């Protein structure tokens, strides 16, 4: 089975900005979500963005005055972030999101783990470890925001085939195959080349994370949790340290 890091390095990473609708559209969408969160951030507040990708949330946060540490396992996406960010106060870190504590020098005001990143973790134990680390890192009043897709109720039949994006030169579709604790995501890319259309397929596992489980874990770690409807059909949990 391909790991998440391998899948992004060899398959999704090179087309990820395109898949997200282009950099400008993705940054606009990220900015709208940051505004909707209305995070209580002082100017120059320290913020962690876990699974930052090319900066869809990091860049809007930095533009609003935050000092952002952007962590991702994809060096390619972090390179794109650096190009898009210019001189904004963003530190890009190529590492696993569970290692974030080794990259902070002061207590962050907020930690974000957006865009279905948390389902990349291998099991519920890793999710609980992330929650415990976030609770330990945040001061009272600090905010931990997680958005993810709820795979706990499986799609059936043709619903498992999901068109992601297409244009004259690319068609990206994914197919979902359910296991007891994970969903195997098969990403199928048809791409037009000088030699004609070529097809590439890669797959990796995402965690079937019930929202109720994550809410309970956050509450057990001392967070006050608010559930919201996120973008693109995701669940969004806003957890404040108390």
Secondary structure, 3 states (H helix, E strand, C coil): CCCHHHHHHHHHHHHHHHHCCCHHHHHHHHHHHHHHHCCCCCCCCEEEEECCCCCCCHHHHHHCCCEEEEEECCHHHHHHHHHHHCCCCEEEEECCHHHHHHHCCCCCCEEEECCCHHHHCCCHHHHHHHHHHHHHHCCCCCEEEEEECCCCCCCCHHHHEEEEEECCCEEEEEEEEECCCEEEEEEEEEEEECCEEEEEEEEEEEECCCHHHHHHHHHHCCEEEEEEECHHHCEEEEEEEC
